[in-house]
Amino acid sequence: MVKAVVLGGIGQPLALLLKANPLVTELGLYDIVNTPGVAADLSHISTPAKVEGYLPPDDGLAKALKGADVVVIPAGVPRKPGMTRDDLFKINAGIIKDLATGIAKAAPNAFVLVISNPVNSTVPIVAEVFKKFGTFNPKRVFGVTTLDVVRASTFVSEILGDLSLSKEVVVPVVGGHSGVTIVPLLSQSSHPLPSGFAKDSLDALVNRIQFGGDEVVKAKNGAGSATLSMAYAGAEFAAKIIRAIKGEKGIIAPTYVNLAADAEGAAALTKELGTELAYFSSNVELGPEGVAKITPLGAITEAESALVKAAIPELAKNIDAGVNFVADAYKSDEPRL
């Protein structure tokens, strides 16, 4: 029995994919509008999950979260042309804080998967709220960076001239989940790039993986951001978490986590980075308790090392923004369970 909860109406396609997952037996939806109708629609699909949708009145958030095993948060506003993830932060930070408060009260032991951008900051917001309520477990809070991995796999497959390989191509993507903090380790790709692949082509590929979201925002021309590919990536990561919860071994995926989740792995990673960060996305082995092992970067090229170095100050700034937001919010409003 697994109950998954999706917080935010932007997650409708994600909810559809979770409803299609036979391992999900209950699906809760929450947003400020439309969720009862969306739930009714999904409930007609012939898969095991019982679906219920809730709105804010009558303690809807707590009802949606009751008994949750996995909570996925795609809530907030999508990016529009000209918006940076910093612009998004100003809008989405408060939304994430309020949802994290609800989770801390109603589902403190759930595995929490944060999709809402900017992930580099929203994951620390969730963690800091949980700390205020005494419910923070670093092994159970994840920033979903899977979309970067999905893009890397797809783009490498395109270069290899065979999109049918895209499910097999595995490219570790480390760092964070915005712009220069996204570091694809193409030298570790399961399917190497063609021999003699030009440096300028490699640079263009790295840039496309880092700023793939901008490509979609521009193409949608103000009508939204990468909601469909995000839904696919979110469902893929949620499925891995659910399989790990149910005892499957050997599941490894890049995800943005608090490094306190694995002190030994964090020490090795920190040595490679040459500096201490509270959060970083690296290959993580998943287990029944969440984070089982944080994997170090391993052998990377000089160019990839330069990308990691460039990511670090931006990551540090993003992390501080999330931590400081919660500290400021609670200066005059201490949390109460």
N, C-alpha and C positions, 0 to 999 in steps of 0.2 A: 504494500500500500504506500503510495507516494502522492502527497499533495503538493502541487506547484501553484504559486500565486504570481500573477503579473500585475504590477502596479503602474498604471498609466495607459491611456487609450491609444497612444502612439504604438503600443505593443499589440494591436489587433492581429497583424500577420504572425507575430511571434506566438500569440495565444493559439492561433490556428495550427501552427506547427507543433506546439506542445500537446494540443488535443489529439493530434495524429500520432503521438508517441505512445505506444502500448504500455510503457512502464509507468505512465502517469495515470493514476486512478481517480484523482480529484483535481479540479482546476478552478482556482478562485481568481476573479478579475475585479479590479478596483480602479475607478477614475471619477472625475467630477461630473461627467456626463456619459450617457449612452450604454454603460456596461450591462444593465439588465437585458437590453435588446441584443447586444453582442453575445451575451451568454446564452440567450434563448436560441439564437442562430447556430452557435457552435454545438449546442446540446443535441441537435438533430444528427450530428455526424456519428457514424456507427463505429466508435472506438470506446475503450473502457471508461474514459474519464467522465465523471459527473461534473458539470459546469455550473457555477453560480456567479452572478455579477452583483456588485455592490456599489452604491453611491455614498457620499459623505454623511447624509442624515442617518440618525439611529445607529451611530457608532459603526458605520459601514466598513471602515478600514480594519477595525479590530475583528469584525465578523469575517471579512475576507481572509485575514491572516490566521485565524484560529486553526490550530493543528497543522500549520504549514511546515513542510520539510525543506522546500526550496522556494526562495522569493527572488523574482527577477524584476529589476527596476529599470524600465526604459522611459520613465515619466519625464516630463519637462517639455520644453519647446524645441523643435528641430532647428537646425541652422538654416539661414537664408543667405542669399548672395551678399557678400561683403561682411558677414558676421564671422568673427573669430570665436574660438572656444572660450576665450576670455570674456567676450561679450555674452556668451551663453552662461558663463559662471554667474554673472550678476542676476540672471533670471532663475536659473535652475538650482542654485545653492540652497535657497530657502525651501524649495519644493522637496529636495532630497533630505534636508534636515527634518522636516515634518514627517516624511515617510519613515525615516530611520527611527524617529521617536515612537511611531506606531509599532514598528517591528520590535523595538526594545521592550515595549510593554506587552505585546500580544504574542510574539513568536521569537523570544530571545535565543532559542537554540537552533533557529533555521539557518540554512546555508544561504547567504545573501550574494546575489550576482548583480553587480552594478553596471548598467549599460549607459545610463544618462551621462551626457558630456557636460563639462570636461572630466573624463574619468580620472585623470591624474589628480584632480582635486575632489571630486565627489566621493571617491573611495575613502580618503581621509576624513571627509565630513561624516560619513556613516560610522567610521571607526570611532571618531571623537564623541559622537552622540552616544554610541554604545558604552564608551568609557564612562560618560557622565551617569549612565544608568547602571553601571557595574556589570554589563552583559557582554563586553567585548571579548571575543575569541578570535585571535588572528588567523586561525586555521579555517575559519568559516566565512570570511569576507573576501570577495573576489572582484577585481575589475575585469570586465569582459573585453579582452583585446583580440578576440578570435577573428573579427572582421579583417584585421591587418594580415592575419595568417591566411585567411580565405583569399584575400586580394593577391597576396604574394603567390599562392599556389596557382591561381587563375592566370596571372600575368606571366609567370614562368611557363605555364603550359602553352600559352599563346605564342611565346617566343620559340618554344620547341616545336610549334606547328601541330599540336595535337591536344585539343581541349579535353579529349577523353581521359587524359592523364591527370586532370585537375584534382580528382579525389585521391590520387596516389601521391602527388607531389606534396612534400612536407618541407616548409621553409620556417625555421624558428625565427620569430620576430620578438625582439626584446626591448626593454627600456620603458616606454609608456604608451600612451594612446592619443598622441596629437603631434602633427608636424614633425619637427626634428627629433622629438623623443621616440619616434617609431624607428627602430633599427632592425632592418631585415638582414639576417645572417645568411646571405645567399651562398657563401662559401660552404655552408653546411646543408644546402639543399639536397634532398634525397635524390633529385634528378639534376645533375649539373647542367649549367648553362653551356651552350655550344662552345667548343674550343675556339679560341681566338675572338671571343665576344669582346667587342671594342669597349674601351673605358668610358667613352661618352655615352654609349648605349647602356652600360651598367649604371652610370650616374643617373640617366633618365629613368631607368627601371626603379632604382631606389627612390627617386623623387616621386614617381607615380604611386608607389606603395605608401609613402609617407603622406601624400596629399590626395589620395584617391577619393576622399570625402569631398574635396573641393570640386573634383571632376563631376560628381553626381549633383552637388548643389547647383553648379553652373548649368548642367544639362536640364535640370528640373525647372530652372528659370523662376525661382521664387516659390515653387509649389512644394518645397520640402527638401529633405536631405535623404541620406541612404537608409531609409526605413526598411526596405525589403531585404537588402543584403544584410543589414543589421539583424533583422529578424532571423534570417537563416543562420547567421553566425551565433546569435544568442541561443537559438534552439540547439545548435550543435554542442555548444559548451554546456548548456544545461543538461543535455543528454549524457555527457561525460560525467558530470557531477552525480547524476542519478545512478548511473551504472556503478560508479565508485562507491556510493552510499550502499548499494546492494551487494557489494563485496567483490566486484570485478577487479582484478589486479592488473598492474602494468599500464594504467592510463596516464599518459603524459600530455600536457598541453601548456602553451604559454598563457600566463595570466598575471595580472598586476595585483600583487599581494603585499601585506605588511610583512617585512622580513623577520619579525619576531615569531612568525609561524614555524620557522625551522632554524634554530640558532646555529647549528653546524653548517647547514647549507648557506645561510646568510653570511657567515664568517668567510667562507670560500669565495662567495660572490663579491663581498665587500673588498676582499684582497685584490680581486681582479679589477674592480672599479677604481680602486685607489682612494676611495672616499666613502663615508657612511651616508646612506640614504635610508629613510624609514620604509619606503615603498619602491618596488621595482618589478617589472615584468620579465620573467625568465621562464624557461621550461619548468613546470611543476608536476611532480608525481602526485596524483590524487588518490585518496583512500577513504575509508568509511568515516573518518573524522574531518575530512576536508584536505588541507595541505598535508601531505605525507613527507615530501622532500622537495626542497628548492634546489634546482640544478645550476651549477655555475655555467658561465658562458662557454668555456672550453676554448679550443683553438680557433682564433678568428684572424682575419687578414688585417694588415696595417690600415687599410681604408675603413674597415668595419670598426676597428679600435678608435679611429678618429671620429666616427659617427657616435659611438658610445660616449666619448669624451664631450662631444658637442651637446649631447642629450642631458648630461648630468645637471648643469646649472638651471636649465629650464625645468627639469623635473623637481629640483629642490624648491624652486619658486612656486610651482604648482602645488606641491605638497603643503608648503607653508600657507598658501592661500586658503586651502581647505581647513587646516588646523586653526588658523587665526579666525576664520569665519565663525566657527563653532564657539571658540573662546569669547569672541565679542558678543555673540548672540546670547550667551549664558551669563554675561556680566550682571545683568539685572533680572535674570529669569532662570533660577536654578531648577533643574529637572526634578520631577516627582513621579515615582512609580504609582 
